[in-house]
Amino acid sequence: MENLSLLELAAAGLVVMVAFGVRGTAGFGGQAIAVPLLTLMLPLPVVVPAMTALVVLSSLAHWLRDWRSIVWREIARLAPFTLAGVLIGLYVFQVADPRALTRAFGAFVILYAGFTLITAARALPIPKGYLWPFGALLSTTAGVVGTVFGSAAGPLYVIYLNALRLDKDSFRVTITTVLLFQALMRVAGYAHLGFYDRATLLLAAAALPMMLIGTRIGNLLAGRVEQHVFNVSVALVLMVSGTALLLK
Protein backbone atom coordinates (compact mmCIF):
# COMPACT_ATOMS: atom_id res chain seq x y z
CA MET A 1 0.00 0.00 0.00
CA GLU A 2 2.81 2.43 0.89
CA ASN A 3 4.29 2.04 -2.62
CA LEU A 4 1.12 3.12 -4.43
CA SER A 5 0.92 6.61 -5.94
CA LEU A 6 -1.99 8.93 -5.14
CA LEU A 7 -3.51 8.10 -8.54
CA GLU A 8 -3.23 4.37 -7.85
CA LEU A 9 -4.77 4.82 -4.39
CA ALA A 10 -7.68 6.74 -5.92
CA ALA A 11 -8.13 4.05 -8.58
CA ALA A 12 -8.07 1.30 -5.93
CA GLY A 13 -10.72 3.14 -3.90
CA LEU A 14 -12.93 3.52 -6.96
CA VAL A 15 -12.55 -0.18 -7.78
CA VAL A 16 -13.66 -1.18 -4.26
CA MET A 17 -16.63 1.19 -4.36
CA VAL A 18 -17.83 -0.08 -7.76
CA ALA A 19 -17.23 -3.72 -6.82
CA PHE A 20 -19.30 -3.54 -3.66
CA GLY A 21 -21.89 -1.50 -5.51
CA VAL A 22 -22.23 -4.48 -7.85
CA ARG A 23 -22.41 -6.82 -4.88
CA GLY A 24 -25.07 -4.70 -3.21
CA THR A 25 -27.12 -4.69 -6.42
CA ALA A 26 -26.93 -8.38 -7.30
CA GLY A 27 -25.96 -10.06 -4.01
CA PHE A 28 -22.74 -11.40 -5.55
CA GLY A 29 -20.02 -10.45 -8.05
CA GLY A 30 -18.12 -7.87 -6.00
CA GLN A 31 -14.93 -9.86 -5.60
CA ALA A 32 -15.02 -10.89 -9.26
CA ILE A 33 -14.49 -7.23 -10.10
CA ALA A 34 -12.34 -6.07 -7.18
CA VAL A 35 -9.74 -8.84 -7.05
CA PRO A 36 -8.56 -8.82 -10.72
CA LEU A 37 -8.35 -5.03 -10.86
CA LEU A 38 -6.62 -4.63 -7.49
CA THR A 39 -4.17 -7.42 -8.38
CA LEU A 40 -2.90 -5.20 -11.18
CA MET A 41 -1.54 -2.93 -8.41
CA LEU A 42 -1.02 -5.24 -5.42
CA PRO A 43 0.04 -8.88 -4.83
CA LEU A 44 -2.73 -11.48 -5.07
CA PRO A 45 -1.92 -12.98 -1.60
CA VAL A 46 -2.59 -9.52 -0.11
CA VAL A 47 -5.71 -8.68 -2.12
CA VAL A 48 -7.62 -11.94 -1.67
CA PRO A 49 -7.63 -12.11 2.18
CA ALA A 50 -8.36 -8.37 2.47
CA MET A 51 -11.35 -8.48 0.10
CA THR A 52 -12.64 -11.64 1.78
CA ALA A 53 -12.74 -9.86 5.13
CA LEU A 54 -14.69 -6.99 3.55
CA VAL A 55 -17.17 -9.46 2.02
CA VAL A 56 -17.92 -10.75 5.53
CA LEU A 57 -18.61 -7.24 6.79
CA SER A 58 -20.74 -6.23 3.78
CA SER A 59 -22.79 -9.43 3.96
CA LEU A 60 -23.68 -9.09 7.63
CA ALA A 61 -25.92 -6.02 7.20
CA HIS A 62 -27.87 -7.61 4.36
CA TRP A 63 -28.13 -10.89 6.25
CA LEU A 64 -29.42 -9.26 9.43
CA ARG A 65 -32.01 -7.26 7.49
CA ASP A 66 -33.48 -10.07 5.36
CA TRP A 67 -32.63 -13.30 7.20
CA ARG A 68 -36.29 -14.43 7.28
CA SER A 69 -36.18 -15.01 3.50
CA ILE A 70 -33.13 -17.32 3.62
CA VAL A 71 -33.68 -20.84 2.24
CA TRP A 72 -31.76 -22.62 5.01
CA ARG A 73 -32.23 -26.16 3.71
CA GLU A 74 -30.22 -25.37 0.58
CA ILE A 75 -27.45 -23.74 2.59
CA ALA A 76 -27.27 -26.84 4.80
CA ARG A 77 -27.02 -29.03 1.70
CA LEU A 78 -24.23 -26.98 0.14
CA ALA A 79 -22.16 -26.31 3.29
CA PRO A 80 -20.20 -29.62 3.53
CA PHE A 81 -19.13 -29.43 -0.11
CA THR A 82 -18.21 -25.76 0.19
CA LEU A 83 -16.05 -26.57 3.23
CA ALA A 84 -14.26 -29.34 1.29
CA GLY A 85 -13.58 -26.91 -1.56
CA VAL A 86 -12.27 -24.23 0.81
CA LEU A 87 -9.84 -26.68 2.41
CA ILE A 88 -8.51 -27.73 -1.00
CA GLY A 89 -8.24 -24.07 -2.01
CA LEU A 90 -6.33 -23.12 1.14
CA TYR A 91 -3.72 -25.77 0.40
CA VAL A 92 -3.25 -24.49 -3.16
CA PHE A 93 -3.18 -20.85 -2.01
CA GLN A 94 -0.44 -21.64 0.51
CA VAL A 95 1.89 -23.70 -1.71
CA ALA A 96 1.49 -22.02 -5.13
CA ASP A 97 4.05 -19.49 -6.38
CA PRO A 98 2.41 -16.00 -6.30
CA ARG A 99 3.55 -15.13 -9.84
CA ALA A 100 2.25 -18.36 -11.29
CA LEU A 101 -0.94 -17.92 -9.30
CA THR A 102 -1.44 -14.41 -10.70
CA ARG A 103 -1.04 -15.59 -14.31
CA ALA A 104 -3.32 -18.55 -13.70
CA PHE A 105 -5.81 -16.10 -12.23
CA GLY A 106 -5.62 -13.97 -15.37
CA ALA A 107 -6.42 -16.97 -17.56
CA PHE A 108 -9.22 -17.99 -15.22
CA VAL A 109 -10.76 -14.50 -15.30
CA ILE A 110 -10.80 -14.50 -19.12
CA LEU A 111 -12.49 -17.91 -19.21
CA TYR A 112 -14.96 -16.80 -16.56
CA ALA A 113 -15.74 -13.62 -18.51
CA GLY A 114 -16.38 -15.70 -21.63
CA PHE A 115 -18.74 -17.94 -19.70
CA THR A 116 -20.55 -14.88 -18.32
CA LEU A 117 -21.04 -13.49 -21.84
CA ILE A 118 -22.43 -16.81 -23.09
CA THR A 119 -24.90 -17.11 -20.23
CA ALA A 120 -25.68 -13.39 -19.86
CA ALA A 121 -29.14 -13.61 -21.42
CA ARG A 122 -30.32 -16.88 -19.89
CA ALA A 123 -29.69 -19.18 -16.94
CA LEU A 124 -27.79 -22.40 -17.54
CA PRO A 125 -30.39 -25.21 -17.54
CA ILE A 126 -29.87 -28.18 -15.20
CA PRO A 127 -31.93 -31.37 -15.71
CA LYS A 128 -34.08 -31.93 -12.63
CA GLY A 129 -32.68 -35.41 -11.99
CA TYR A 130 -29.11 -34.04 -11.87
CA LEU A 131 -29.88 -30.95 -9.83
CA TRP A 132 -28.53 -32.10 -6.47
CA PRO A 133 -25.32 -33.85 -7.72
CA PHE A 134 -24.61 -30.83 -9.90
CA GLY A 135 -25.16 -28.54 -6.92
CA ALA A 136 -22.63 -30.53 -4.88
CA LEU A 137 -20.08 -30.27 -7.69
CA LEU A 138 -20.69 -26.55 -8.15
CA SER A 139 -20.41 -25.76 -4.43
CA THR A 140 -17.13 -27.71 -4.13
CA THR A 141 -15.72 -25.92 -7.17
CA ALA A 142 -16.93 -22.58 -5.78
CA GLY A 143 -15.08 -23.28 -2.53
CA VAL A 144 -11.85 -23.98 -4.41
CA VAL A 145 -11.90 -21.06 -6.86
CA GLY A 146 -13.23 -18.64 -4.26
CA THR A 147 -10.39 -19.48 -1.89
CA VAL A 148 -7.58 -19.57 -4.47
CA PHE A 149 -8.63 -16.62 -6.62
CA GLY A 150 -10.89 -14.70 -4.23
CA SER A 151 -13.65 -14.41 -6.81
CA ALA A 152 -16.08 -16.19 -9.15
CA ALA A 153 -17.63 -18.35 -6.44
CA GLY A 154 -20.93 -16.46 -6.58
CA PRO A 155 -21.92 -17.28 -10.17
CA LEU A 156 -21.34 -20.99 -9.55
CA TYR A 157 -23.84 -20.92 -6.70
CA VAL A 158 -26.14 -18.82 -8.89
CA ILE A 159 -26.36 -21.62 -11.48
CA TYR A 160 -27.71 -23.96 -8.82
CA LEU A 161 -29.97 -21.47 -7.04
CA ASN A 162 -31.45 -20.23 -10.33
CA ALA A 163 -32.49 -23.79 -11.11
CA LEU A 164 -34.50 -23.83 -7.86
CA ARG A 165 -36.58 -20.88 -9.15
CA LEU A 166 -36.47 -18.92 -5.89
CA ASP A 167 -38.24 -15.58 -5.69
CA LYS A 168 -36.01 -12.50 -6.04
CA ASP A 169 -35.74 -11.67 -2.31
CA SER A 170 -35.06 -15.26 -1.24
CA PHE A 171 -32.50 -15.69 -4.00
CA ARG A 172 -30.61 -12.48 -3.13
CA VAL A 173 -30.33 -13.10 0.60
CA THR A 174 -29.66 -16.85 0.19
CA ILE A 175 -26.74 -16.28 -2.19
CA THR A 176 -25.44 -13.57 0.17
CA THR A 177 -25.64 -16.01 3.11
CA VAL A 178 -23.90 -18.81 1.20
CA LEU A 179 -21.07 -16.44 0.28
CA LEU A 180 -20.94 -15.11 3.86
CA PHE A 181 -20.42 -18.60 5.26
CA GLN A 182 -17.81 -19.39 2.63
CA ALA A 183 -16.01 -16.12 3.37
CA LEU A 184 -15.99 -16.88 7.11
CA MET A 185 -14.38 -20.26 6.39
CA ARG A 186 -11.80 -18.59 4.18
CA VAL A 187 -11.00 -15.83 6.69
CA ALA A 188 -10.36 -18.47 9.36
CA GLY A 189 -8.11 -20.38 6.95
CA TYR A 190 -6.15 -17.34 5.77
CA ALA A 191 -5.67 -16.24 9.39
CA HIS A 192 -4.44 -19.69 10.39
CA LEU A 193 -1.93 -19.64 7.53
CA GLY A 194 -0.68 -16.15 8.48
CA PHE A 195 -1.93 -14.16 5.50
CA TYR A 196 -3.40 -11.36 7.64
CA ASP A 197 -0.15 -9.45 7.95
CA ARG A 198 0.32 -5.68 8.13
CA ALA A 199 -0.11 -5.11 4.37
CA THR A 200 -3.34 -7.08 4.20
CA LEU A 201 -4.87 -5.42 7.27
CA LEU A 202 -3.86 -1.97 5.98
CA LEU A 203 -5.57 -2.65 2.65
CA ALA A 204 -8.74 -3.88 4.36
CA ALA A 205 -8.86 -0.84 6.67
CA ALA A 206 -8.24 1.63 3.83
CA ALA A 207 -10.89 -0.01 1.63
CA LEU A 208 -13.55 -0.21 4.36
CA PRO A 209 -15.07 3.29 3.82
CA MET A 210 -15.31 2.72 0.05
CA MET A 211 -16.91 -0.67 0.66
CA LEU A 212 -19.59 0.96 2.83
CA ILE A 213 -20.31 3.62 0.22
CA GLY A 214 -20.45 1.07 -2.60
CA THR A 215 -22.73 -1.25 -0.65
CA ARG A 216 -25.11 1.62 0.09
CA ILE A 217 -25.24 2.60 -3.59
CA GLY A 218 -25.78 -1.02 -4.61
CA ASN A 219 -28.68 -1.44 -2.19
CA LEU A 220 -30.34 1.67 -3.64
CA LEU A 221 -29.91 0.33 -7.21
CA ALA A 222 -31.05 -3.22 -6.43
CA GLY A 223 -33.81 -4.27 -8.84
CA ARG A 224 -33.38 -1.17 -11.04
CA VAL A 225 -30.64 -2.45 -13.38
CA GLU A 226 -31.50 -4.65 -16.38
CA GLN A 227 -29.84 -8.01 -15.69
CA HIS A 228 -28.56 -8.72 -19.22
CA VAL A 229 -26.84 -5.32 -19.49
CA PHE A 230 -25.42 -5.80 -16.00
CA ASN A 231 -23.98 -9.26 -16.85
CA VAL A 232 -22.44 -8.13 -20.14
CA SER A 233 -20.85 -5.04 -18.55
CA VAL A 234 -19.25 -7.12 -15.79
CA ALA A 235 -17.98 -9.67 -18.33
CA LEU A 236 -16.32 -7.00 -20.48
CA VAL A 237 -14.55 -5.48 -17.46
CA LEU A 238 -13.31 -8.92 -16.48
CA MET A 239 -12.06 -9.69 -20.00
CA VAL A 240 -9.90 -6.56 -19.95
CA SER A 241 -8.57 -7.11 -16.41
CA GLY A 242 -7.85 -10.81 -17.08
CA THR A 243 -5.83 -9.92 -20.19
CA ALA A 244 -3.91 -7.28 -18.22
CA LEU A 245 -3.08 -9.83 -15.53
CA LEU A 246 -1.68 -12.25 -18.13
CA LEU A 247 0.55 -9.49 -19.47
CA LYS A 248 1.60 -8.21 -16.03
N, C-alpha and C positions, 0 to 999 in steps of 0.2 A: 504493500500500500504506500509506503514512504517513497518509493521510486516512481510513482505515477505523477505525471504533470497535472496541472490544474484542469486542462482540457480533458485528459483521460479520466480524472476524478468526476468531472461533470458528466462525461459520457457514461461512466459506470453507474452513476446515480440515476440517469435517465433510463438506462437499461433495466435497472431494478424496478423503477416505478412502472414502466410499461409492462414488464413481465408479471408483476403482481396485479396490475390492472387486468391483464388477460386472465390471470387465475381467479380474480374476483368476479369476472364476467362469466366464465365458463365452469369454474370449479376445479380446473386443472390446466396444465399447459404453461404455467409460469416458469418452472425450471427449464423446460424445453427451450425457452427463449433466453433466460438469464444466463444459464451455464455456458452455452457455446460462445455468446458474445463476451462475457466476462473472461473466458479462458483465452481470448485474444490478447488480454492485457495482464492476466494473472495466472499462476500455475493451477492446473486442474485439481491437485490435491488440497489446495487452499479454497478454491471456489466451491467445490461440491459440498464439503461439510458446512461451510458458512451458509449457503443457500438452503441446505436441508434444515438447519436450525430455524431459519426465517419461515420456512414452510410450516413448521410446527406452530410457530406463533401466529401466523396468518390464518391457519386452519381453526385454531381454538375459538376465535370469535364467531365464525360461521357455525361451528359445531354447537356451541352453547346456545346460539339463537334458534337453530332449526333442528335440534336433536330429535324431536318427536317424529320427524319424517324419515329418519334413518331406517333402512331395511336391514336390521341386525342379522337376520338369518344368512343373508348373502355374505356379510362381512365375516361371520363365524366360519362359513364354508371356505372362504378365500384365505383366511389368516394363516393356517399351517403351511400352505404352499408359498405364500408371500415370505414367511419367516425362513423357509428353506432357501428361497432365492436370495434373500438378504445375506444369509450366512455364506453362500457361495460367492456373492458379489464382494463381500468384505475381504475374503481371502484373495480374490483377484486384485482388488484395489490396493491391498497391502504389498503384494509381491511384484506387481507389474511396474516396469520402468515408466516414469512420468511422461517422457517424450513419446514413447511408443503408445502409451495410453491416450495421449492427446491426439495423435494422428489417427488412431483407431476410432476415437470419438468423432473426429471430423468425418471419416467415412460413414460411421453410423448415422450421424446427423443428416448427411446427404440422402442415405437410403430411407431414413425416417421421413424426411421431407417429401421424397418421391411417393412413399406410401400415403402420406397425408393428402397429396394432390390427387391421387387415384381415388381415394375414398372420401374426398371433400364433399361430394354431392349426395352421398348415400352411405348408410351404415353397412358394414361387412356382414352378410348373412351367415348365420350359423344354424345348421340343421338341428332341430329340436332334440333328436336322440343323442347328439354329440355335445350338447350345450354344457353339461357339467364337466366332462373330461377336458373340453376345450378351455373352460374357465380355469381349471386347475393348472393347465399348461400356461395360459396367459398370465396368471397371477405369479407363478414361479419365475417366468421370464421377466415380468415387471419388477420383481424383487431384485433380480440380477442386474438388469440394465439401469434401474433406478439407483442402485448402490454404487455401481462402477462408474456410470456416466452422470449421475445426478439429475437425469431427465428422462423423458419419454416413457415413464411408467404409466402415467395417467391414461394416454390413449389406448394402452393395452387393456386396462380395466374397462375403459369405455366400450370396447368391442363387446365384452361380455355383458355389461350392464345395459347396453342398448338392446341386446337381444332379449332381455327380460321385459322390455317395454314399460319401464317405470315412468310415472308422471314426472314432470319437469322438476318440481321441488324435491321429490324423493331422490331422483337421479343426482341432482346437484349436491345435496348434503351427503348422500351415500358415497359418492366418489371422493368428496372432500374427506370424509371419515376414513375411508380405505387408505388414502394417501397420508393422512395424519398418522395412522397406526404404523404404516410403513416407515414414515419419516422418524417416528420415535424409535423404532428398531434400529434404524440407520444411525441416528445420533448416538445411541448407546454404543453401537459398534465402533463408530469413528472415535468416540471418546476413549473407549477401551484400548484402541490401537494408537492413541496419542496424536490424533490429527487436529485436535482443538488446541493448537499452539497460539502464540501471540498474534501471528499474521492472520490466522483464521478468525480469531475472536475480534480483532480490529476491523476486519472486513464486515463481519456480521453486525457489529455495533454501528459502523458508519452507514451501512445499508438499511438499518432498521427504520429511520424516519421515512425514507423513500418507499420502503415496503408498505408502511402504514398509509401513505398518501395514495399509492397505486391500488391498494386493496379497497380503499374508500371509493376511488373513482370506478373501479371494476364493479363494486356492489351497486353503484348508481346506474351503470350501463347494463347490468344483467337483464337479459330478455329483450334488449333494444337493438342488438346487433344481429344482422342476418347471418346465419350459421355458415352458409357456403362461402360468403365473402370473408368471414372471420378465418375459416380453415385455410383457404387459399393464401391469404395474407401471411398467416403464421408459417405456412410451408415455404413461401418464397423467401422470408427472412432466414429461415433455417438453411435453405439451399445456399444462400450467400455466406452465412457464417460457417457452415460445414466446409465449404470450399476454401475459405480463408484459413481455417484450422489445418487443413491438409497442406497448405502452402506455408504455414507458419515456420 
